[in-house]
């Protein structure tokens, strides 16, 4: 899985899966374009990447002008784009009885709309290089879970987006895939409103809800993303690859 001479754009790249993905691609020889909301939280990530091959640009993925600037700045920096990793996303609790339209809009704006627009803008450049796209979805895009309704719906939309765009871009030799993590040890749940105690209990419970008996590590998702983006996966497109420790296969007993 060599990426020398390839340019990889990763959204939501300052923490968690995005940060692990950036570091992994850097170690595999890629030139990076990294973005998050502020562009100020990358010191720890950039230190583990190759500085001369790492470009950072801030931007709010829910702001179309920022998304356009991220893409245009990347092309100006490298004059090409080979891989787009749509990783930016948020998580919140809510049921049909206690959620709000504001929450629904907030989650879909980040998890779906921004991904849709970034991919629209990136397409001409990825078609030119015959590159590929990897979307970060979730096991909840494939399996149903209570109390995170809008989040589940948003990830289902990501999986359908992956399948539809794979068919549209396949004639141009562009592959589109998704990776679907289970519970991964990141800041996602805390940033979604869970307390430290709740997160700790959630990870402990993951030992029961994942067949492998533990939550996952961000590098395990990063490795799957790199595989899907690499020539090793040259005949794979339109998949939603579950990297969830067997969580999708478990039924209550």
ZIZIGI-V966943 format. One line per field, one symbol per residue. phi: phi as a letter, one per 20 degrees, with the letter a starting at -180 (. if undefined). Layout:
phi: ???
//
This chain:
phi: .ecfnedcdceleeblfffffffffffenfedcdbbfdmdddgffffedegfccddberefedgfffffgfffffffdmabdcddedgaccberdfecfcfffgfffffefcfffgfffgffggffffelebcceedagffddecfmcgffgffffffffgfffffffdgfdmdecccdcfefdfbegfffeoffgfffgfffffffeedgfmafedgfffgffffffeeffdfddbnedefcclngfeedfc
//
